Amino acid sequence: MRKQQLVRGRETDPLYIHAEVTANQFNLKCLAVLCFLAILSEGLRGAGLFVVPSSVMLPSVIAAGVLFLLPIAVFLIHDRLLKRPDSILANERFKILILAAAFLGVALICTMLTFHAVILLAVPPLIAAQYRGRKRLFWWVTVASLLLVPISVYGGFFLGAPDRNFIKGMMTEEEFAVLSNRRKLATPRRMAELFLHYVLPRWFSVLAVVVLAAGITRRNSGMIAMQRELAQKVRDEMERHSRMQNHVIDALATLIETRDESTGEHVMRTKRYVTMIANAMKRDDRFRDRLTDADIERIENAAPLHDVGKIAISDTILLKPARLTAEEFDNMKTHTVRGGRMIRNLFADLDDPQFLQTAEEIAVSHHEKWDGSGYPNGKKGEEIPLSARIMAVADVYDALVSFRVYKSSISPEKALDTMMAESGTHFDPDIMRIVDGMRGELIAAANAPAGGMDQIK
């Protein structure tokens, strides 16, 4: 059971699926080339270069061409004409169709043309070699390839165009053209001679090709397994970096909380609000193409750092239970640029430039206003990074609904009404339209008891 689970897990691995898709694409091209060569051969026969009866070659070329084109037609209809979202190239059964078409088409041509097409006996196992190795597939290919040899030799003797050297002196060309005359030649001795002089040597050649194909498939499987292992190491390393990054963020949030309990709780609540608003924006046509899941994850993880610069603000200002003077407020404003500088210094070595940029944008610009009257740089409109515009909404909302030593709280309903009045001046009006549509969620989140924020959906 455990082995079956591992196999099923491997079958759904993106690397294995990509390898199968790539192999199918390559093999479809191979089938197209085989079809072209079959048509070219008939053209050369018509020009007198191939001495093969038309009654033998033309039907075999047409039938083999249809077989070679069948998987190509299925692919074009499924993926190009019907435009199905799930490509048939990733379907396990499509590989079987390609292999069956290759074996049957080659078997037909080799049977009718025999020694003229002997090289084609190597094609099916080499096509199978493009797929990752499996014992069942290997044995299936081996048996089918070995069966091709006697089918082509004996089939060619009775139906097609066998080696003229074998029948030389037995009958005239006119007599040979009559199938009943061939059956008269099918004595046990001559059938044994066919096996000894034609089947056996070709078996050795085909077995060599099959061994080569097995080596190719084994190499392919090994390379895919190595890529899968490397991909897993990369994912593990990214997760390690993410854990380290989140650990630093949590440590900084804890440090902020030791300075000011309300600020510590504030960073956790605003993180939740930011996530809610960003997810709602992603569902909206105006922002769907501008916010990916990865963007939202970075904004969510960076949100607790928006006030990290307050660590550098003195307790006299940070904990003052009254309105700040103009000079004190100017000092408080510096927490934005100080926070951006701290983030650059702390996360520069984590090799995650996108997170670094998002965290710095949030820390520096979350007090900018849509009309340009904010700080520290007086940016306005689209000049303000989207992550900072989202953070500004969450930051002000929590500040309004929370008690501070210098002010009392207001209800979530009143807070949202107050913020809507500043849509287009303080806040991005498009974001505020989305916020207005999710009032119920934000009110429920604000009313949630301490520690219960994660239960809000």
N, C-alpha and C positions, 0 to 999 in steps of 0.2 A: 504493500500500500504506500509506504514511504517513497519507494522508487517511482511509482506511478505519479505521485504528487510532484516529485522533482521534475519528471519528464514533462508533465503538463505545465509546470511553471516555466520550464525552459522554452516550451513551444510558444508561449506568449511573450517571451522576452523580445524587446524591440530590435535588438541586434540580430537575433535569429530570424525574425520576420523580415527585416531588411535584407538579410542574406538570401532568403528564399525569393523575395521580390526581384532582387537583382539577377539571380540565376534564371528566373522565369523570363525576364526581359531579354537576357542574352540568348536563351534557348529559342525564343520566338524569332529572333534575328537569324539564328542558325536554320530554323525551319524555312524561313523566307529564302535564304540562300539555296537550300536544297531544292526548293520549288523552282527557283530561277535556273539552277543547273539542269534540272530535269527538262524544263522547256527548251533550254539551250541545246541539250543533247538531241532532242527531237529535231530541232532546226539543223543541227550538224548532220543528222542522218538524212534529212531531206536534201542536204547539199552533197550527199554522197561520201562524207567522211566516215560515217559509221555504217558498216555493212550488217545491218540488222533488219529483218523483215518488218515492214510497217505494221502488219497484223499483230506483231508481238510488241513492238516498242510503243506505238501510239496509245493503246489501251492502258499499258502499264504506267506510262508517263502521266496520263490524265488521272488515273485512279490514285497514284502516289501523290500527285500535286494536290488533289482534293484532301487527302489525309494530312499533308504538311500544312495546308492552309486552314484546316479546321480549327486548331487552337487559336490561330491569329484572328480568324473571324469571330470566335467566341469573345476574345479580348476586346476587339473593336466594337462589337455590339454592346457588351456589358459596360465597358469603361468609357467609350467615346460616344456611342449613339444614345444609350440609355442614361449615361452619366451617373451610374450608381456611386454612392459615397464610399462604399467598401470595395476597393479594387479587387478584381478577381485574381490579380497577381499574388495577393496575400492568402489566397485560398489553397489549402493543402491539396484538395482534389484536382486543382488545375495543373499541378505538377504531374499528376498521374496521367492526365489527358495529353500533356506534351510528350511524356515518355511513350505512351501507347501509340500516338501518332508517328513518332520517330521510328519505333520498332516496326510497326505495320507497314509504313511507307517504304522503309529500307528493305524489309522482307519482300515486298511486292516487286520492287525494282531488281533486287538481287535474284529473285526467282526467275523473272522474265529475261533478264540480261546476263545473269550468271557471271562469267569471267570478265565481262565488260565493266561490271559495277562492283567487283570484289572489294575495292577499297572502302566502299560504303559500310561494310560490316563493322568498321571501327567507330562509325559515327554514333550509334545509340549509346554504347557505354561511355563515350566521351561526353555526350550530352548529360547522361546521368551523373557524371563526375562533378558537374557544376553544383549539385546539391550536397548539403552536409551529409556526412557518412552515417549510415545506420546499417546494422547487420542484415536486417530483413531486406532493405533496399539493395544491398550489395549482392545477396544471394539471388534475388529476383532478377537483377540485371545480368548476373553470371549465367543463370539458366537460360534466360531469353536470348542472350548473345550466342550461346553455344547452339541453341536450337536454330538460329538463323542460318548456320552453316549447312547442315544437311538439307534444310528446306530449300536453300538457294541452289545447292548442287543437284539434288534429285528433282526438285521442281523444275529447274532449268533443263534437265535432261528430258523430262516428259512434256513440258509445256513451253519452255522459252528458247533461249539461244545459247546452248552449252558450248564448251570449248570444241572447236572443229577438229582439233588434233585427236580427241578421243574417238570420234566417229569416222575419222579419215579411213578410207578403204572399205568401210562397212556398207556404204550405200551412196547413191548419187544425191546431189542437192535436192532434186525433185522428189526422190523417195523420202529423204529426210524431212521434207516439208509436210508429209502426211503423218499425223500423230500416231496412227495405228502402227506404222512401221517402227516407230521408236519403242513402242511396247514390245515388239518382237525382239528387240535388242536387249530388253531388260532381264537378262539371265542372271542367276545368282552370282556367277563368276564376274560378270561385268558390273553388277551392283557393288560387289566387294572391291573391284578395281577402282570404282568411283570413290568409295570410302577411303581406300588406301592412298590414292594419288591426289584426291581433291579435298575430301572432308577432313582427314587427319591433319594435313599440313595447315589448313585454315583454322582448325581448332587451336593449334599451338599459337598461331598469330593472334587470334581473338583472345585467347587466355592472356597473352602478353599485354594486350590492350586493356583487358579487364583489370589486370593487376595494376597497370598504370593508372587506370581510372580510380581504383580503390585507393591508391596512394594520393591522388589529387583530392578525393573526397575527404580522406583522413586529414590531409593538410588543411583543407578548407574548414573542417570541424575544429581543428586545433587552433586555427587563426581566429575563428569566431569565439571559441572558448576564451582565448587570450584577450580578445577585445572586450568580452563580457567581464572578465576579471578586472581588466584595467578600468572599465567603466564603473564597476562596483567600487574600486579603490578611489576613483575620482568622487563618486557620490559620498563615500565614507569621509573623505577628506573635506568635502563641502559641508557635510553635516557636522564634522568636528569644528570647522571654522564657524558655522552657524551657532553651535552650542557655546563656543568661546565668546562669540559676539554677543549673544543673548545674556551670557553670564556677566559680561562687562556692563551691559545695559542695566541688568537687574541690580548689580552692585552700585551703579551710579544712582539708580532710582532710590535704593535704600539709603545711600549717602544723602540724597536730597531730603528724604523723609526725616533723617536725624536732625537736619537743620530746621525743618518746618513740617510738622505732621500733615497740615492741610495740603501742602504742595506734594508730599509723597502720595497721598491718596488721589490727588488731582491727576498725577501722571498716569496712574492706572485707569482712572475713569475716562480720561481723554483718549487713551489708547482704544478703549472699547467704542467710544463715539466715532472716532476716526474710521475704525473698521466698518462700522455700520453704514456710515455715510459713503465711504468709498465703494462698498459692495452695491449700494443702491445706485450710485452713479454709473457703475459698470453695466447695469441693466438698462440704462437710459441711452437712447440713440446718440445724444450729444457727446457722450463720453466713452461709449463702448470701444471705440478704436484707440482711445488715448489711455485707457487703464486696463492693463493685463492683470492676471492673477499674481504674477511675480511683482508687478508694481505695487499692488495692494499689500502684499506680504512685506515688502520693504517699507512702505509707509507705516504699516502697523507696528513693525519692529522698531522703527526709528522714532515713533511718536513719544515714547517715554523720555526721549532725550531733548524734547523741545525746550525745556526750562533748565537744562543742565548748567547753563551759564550762571544761574543764580547761586551756585556754590561759591562763586567769587564775589558775591554781594555781601556786604557786612550785615551782621545780625541787627544792628541799629536800624537799618533801612528795611531789611527783609521782614523783620518781626514788629515793625512799628504799628501800634494799634490805632493809627490815625492817618489822615490823608498826608501824602508825602509833599514836601516842599518842591518847588521847581528844580532846585539843585539836586535834591534827593531823587526826584523822578528821572532826571538826566542820568544820574548814576545807575538807577534801576534799568534804564534802557540799554545799558551796555551789556546786559546779560545775553543779548542776542548775538552780538559779534563775539563775545567771550565764549559763548557756547559753541559757535561755529569753529573757533580756533581750537577749543578743547577736543571737539570731535575729530578734526583733522589730525591732531597729535595722537589721539587714542587709537583711531582705526586705520591709520595710514598703512600699517603693516599687515592688515588682515586680507589683503588682496581681493577686496570686494569694492571696486570703485563706484558701482552703481548705488550700493547701500550708503557709502560714504557721501556721495553727492546728495542723495535723498535726505539723509540725516542732517547734513550741513544746511541744506535749503530750508528744512523745517525749523531748525534752531535759529537761523539768521532772519528768516522772513515771515515767521508766523504772526508778527505784529504789523506787517504791512497792510495797507487798506486799499480796497478796489479803486478809490478816487485819488490815491496818491498821498493821502495825509498821514500815513502811518510811518513807522520807523523800523530799521535804522537808515534805510536808503531812499525812502520816499518813492518806492516803486508803485506802479499802478496797473490795473487791468491784467492783461495777459503777461506783462513783465514779471508778475509775481509767480513763482513756480506753483504748479497745480497742487503739489503735496502740501505746500505752506498755506494755500488757500483753504484746503480741507482742514488743516490743523487749526487755522484761525477760527473756523466755525465751531469745532469741537472745544477749543480752548475757552472761547467766550461763553459758550453754552454752559460749560461746567462751572465757570467762574460765577455766572449769574445764579445758578441753582444751589450754589454751595455757600456755607457760612464762612466768613473770613473775620479776622480780628478787627478789621477796619470797616466791615459792612455786614448787613444781614442778608440772608438768602431770599430769593423770590421763587414762586412756583414755576415748574417747567412750562406750563401753559403761557404764563406771562413772559417768561424768558424768550420763548419762541416768537411771541408777538413782538417783543422789543427788537429782536434780531431781524425779523422780517421787515420792520420799519427801516432798517439800515441796509437792506438789500440794494446793491448798486452803488452804495457809498462806502460802507465798511467791508461788505462781503460780496463775493462773486454772485451775481443775480441768478445765473444758471444753477449753481450749487444750492442756492437758497430755495429755488423752485422745487428741487428734489427734496430738500430738508422739509419743506412745507407739506410734501406728500407723504412723509414718514413720521409725522407728529406722534402718532400712537406709539411707535417703537421707541422714539427718543424719550417720551414722557415715561414709559414703562421702565426704561433703563435708568432714568434719573431717580425714579421712586424705588428702585430695587434696594434691598437692605445691603449693608456693607458685606462684601464677600459674595454677593449674589449676582454680580454683573455677568459672570460667565454663563449663567443660566438663561440670560436674555437672548432670544434668537431674532 
